[in-house]
Amino acid sequence: MKFIDKLDAATKNNNSLLCVGLDINLNSLPQPLLNQDDPIFLFASQIIKATQDLVCAYKPNMAFFEKYGIYGLESLIKIIELIKAETNVPVILDAKRGDIGHSSAAYAESVFKVFKADAVTVNPYLGFDSVEPFLEYRDKGIFILCLTSNPGARDFQLKGQKDPLYQAVAQKAKQWNRFGNCGLVAGATNPNELAKIRELVGNMLILIPGIGAQGGELKATVAAGLGPENARVIINSSRNILYASKNDDFAQAARSAAKKLRDEINAYRSR
C-alpha cells in the first residue's frame, strides 16, 4: 500500500491528525523497565499498544536509536516491524538524510529496504539530485525539511535577499512532487510562515513538529497548516506524550495525553 493511502486510512479510521514521535531516551524511562531485556522496545511497544487507535502515524527519530549503536538500531527495526504487524498506522522515519546522489541512493535503500519505513524526512540543502533517489520510491512518503521548529532556523531558513530560503524550498518541493509522494516539514513555532508555506504549496502534505515541549501553539498551528482549503497535515508530538508519566502507569498516561491532544486538534479542525 502507498504511504499516502495508508496515512489517509489511518487518519479516517482513527479520526486523527496526530503523530506520536518516538524519541526514546533510556534516561527518561521508568526504572523497572531498565532492569529488563531491551527496555527501548518494551517501552515503545507499550506506547504503541496504548495509542494505536488515536494516531495517524508514528515517527521514530533515528538519532535516539543510533546513539545506542547496534542495540538501538536493532530495537528500531523491531519497533517498525511491530507497528507494521499489529497496526494499520504508517511509520515516518525521522532520519533527515541528504547527500550527493549516490550517497542519497544508499541512504534511501537503507531507510526503505532495511528499516522498511513508509516515509522519511530529507534535508534538501544539496539540491534536487540529493532528494531524487528518495522520490524514486514512488510508494513512499518524502518529507523535505522546509522550516524547522528550532531557534537556529533563523540562521538560514528565514534569510534571503528577496524570498526567504524556506519559501524557495517550498516552491522547489512543489515542483519536485511529480509522483505525488513529496511533503514538507514545517514547525509549529512559526505559524505565520507556516501559513505562507501552505499558500505556496497548495494541498501538499505538511508534517508539523514543535507542539508541546518546543512551544508551538496548537490553535494557530491547526489554522495555518490546514489553510482555507482544509489541506492535509500531520501534527507531531513526542515528549509530552511519551513521558506524560515516568511511573508504572506511563502507557495509560501516554494514552490520556494522546487522546487529549487528538481531541484538541479535532476541535480546532472543525471550526
N, C-alpha and C positions, 0 to 999 in steps of 0.2 A: 504494500500500500504506500502511495506517495505520502511524504511528510504532511503536506498541506491538507490532504484528505483525512489523515489520522488526527491532525490538530482540530480540524473543523468538527469531526465526530466527537472528540473528547470535549470540545467547547460546548457543543449542543447537549450531549448526554449528561454532563456534569454542571451545565448552566454556569460556566466558569470561564473567566479570562485570566485566572490566577495560575502562575507558575511558581513552584517551590524550588528555590535554589539549594542544591546540596553542597554547601560549603562546610564540609565536615572537618572539625578540628578536634583531635584527641583530647586536648586540654579542656575542652568545653563539654565533654561527655559525662554522663552520670558515672560516679565512681564504680558501682557494681559491674558495669559493662566492661570496664578496663581490666577486670580480672578474668575475662572470658576470651576464648579464641576469636580473632577477627572482630574486635569491637566496632570498627568502622562499618562493616557490613551489617552487623546486628543492629546498630543504631539506625542506619539507613533503611533497613528492611522494616523496622517498626514504624518509622516515619511514613514510609510509602504505604504500608497497610492502613495506617490511620487516616491518610489524606487522599487516597487514590480516587475517591468519588467526589472530590472537591476541587480538583485542579484540571487544567488543560495541558500541562506539560511539567516535566521535571528538568532541572538544569544543573547537572553536576559541574562544578568548577574544577578543571583539570589540575590547577595549581595545588589544591588541597589534597589531591591524591598523589601527585608527583613528588611532593615534599617528603613522603614516606617511602619513596623508592619503589622497588618491585612489589613490596607488600601493598602499598597504596594502589598501584596500578592493577594488581590482581583483584583487589577489593572493588575497584571501579568497574572492571569487566563483569564481576559477579552482580553488582548492583544494576547495571544496564540489562544484563540477562534476566534478572528478577523482574524488572519493570516490564520488559517485553513479554515474559512468560505469564505474569499474573495481573497485568493491567492492559488497558487499551490506550494508554497515555504515551505520547511521544517523548523522546529524550533529546534535549538540546545540549550538546557537549560544549561547554564554555571554555574553549581552548585558545581563542584569539590567535589563530595561526595566520601566517602570511610571509612569503619569502619569494625569491626568484622562481621562475616557472617550474623547473624540475624538482626543486625542494618542496614547493607547494603541492606538486603532484604526489610526492611521498607523504606529506602531511595528510592530504585528503584520503589517500589509501589507508593510512593508519586510523584516522577518525571513523571512516565509514566501513572498512573491511575488518579491522582488528577489534576496535571498540564497538562497532556496529551502532553508532549513534544515528538518530533520524535527522539531526540538524547540527550545525556547528557555527560558532562565531569566528569571524575572519577579520584580520586587520588589512585595510586596503592601501596602506601607506606606499607600497611598492607599485601600485597601479594594477591595470587590468590583467596583465599576464600572471600576476601573483594570485589573483582571485579566480581566473578562468578554470584551473584544474578542479576547483571545488564546484563551480557552477555546472561542470560537465556531468556531475552526478545529478541527473535531472529529477530523480525521485526524492532527493534530499533537500533540506532547507539550509540556505546560506545566509547568515545574518552578518551584515557588514557594519563594523563599528563606524558610527556617524558622529554622534555627540555623546560622550561618555559622562557618567554621573559623578566623577571625582573632581576635586578642586583643580587639578592640573589640566583639565580640559581647556582652561582658558589660555594656557601657554601657546597652543597651536590651533585648536579646533575652532575657536571664536575669532581668530585673526584673519586678516585679508584686506588688501587694498580696496577691492570692490565688493566681492562677496566673501563672507567668512568661509573658511575651509570646510566646515561641516555642511554648508549649503552645496559646495562643489561636489562633496562626497555623495550627498543625497541625489543630486542630479545625475551623476555618473551611475550610481546604483540603479536608478530608474532605467537608464539606457542598457545596462547590463542584464536586466531582468527579462531577457528574451525567452527563457524557458519557464517563467512564472515561479521560480523557486528561490528568488532573492528577496531578502528583507533587510531591515536596518535595526541597529541598536541605538536607542536614543534615551538618555537618562531622564528620570522624573525630576531631577534637581534643576532642570532648565525648561519650565513649562512654556514660556514664550517661544523659545527656539524649537521646542517640540511641536508647537502649533505651526511654525513656519515649515518644518520638515514635512508635516502632514500635508500642508498646502502644496509643497513641491512634488511630492511623490504620489499623490492621489491615494488609491486604495491599497498600496503596498503594505505588507505586514511589518509592524514595528514591535520589537521586543524592548520593553521598558524596565530597566533596573532602577534602583535608587529609592524605592519606597521603604519606609521603616527606618533602619539604622542609619541610612545615609541622608535622611531628612526630607525626602520628596513628599510633597503634599498631594494627597490622593485625589481630591475633587478636581483640582486644576489639571492633574495628570490625565485623568479619565477624559475630561472635556477636550484637552489638547490632542490627546492620542487618537480618540475616536473621530474628532473633527465633525464637520456638518453632515458628512455622508455616512456616519456610523461605521467607519472603516475597521479593519482587523488590527487588534493589538493583543499582546501578551504582557501582563504586568507581573513582574518577578518580585518575590520577597524571600529572603534567605534566613538571616539570623533571627529575626523577630518570630519566625515560626519554628525553626529548628530548636532554638534554645529558649522557648517560652517557659520552660522549666528545666532545671538541671537535676531534678529528683527522679524517683522511680516512675512518676506519672508523666514523664516527658512526652510520650506518644499521645496521650489524651490531651495534654496541654497544647501540643502542636496542632492537633485536630481542631481544638477550640479556636486557636489563633488563625488557622487557615480558613475556617468557616466564617469567622468574624470578618476577615479581610475580603473573602469572596463575596459575602453578602453586602459589604460596604461598596465594593466595586459595582455590583449589580444595581444597587440603589442609585448611584450616580449615573450609571449606564442607561437607566430607564427614564431619566429626566429630559 
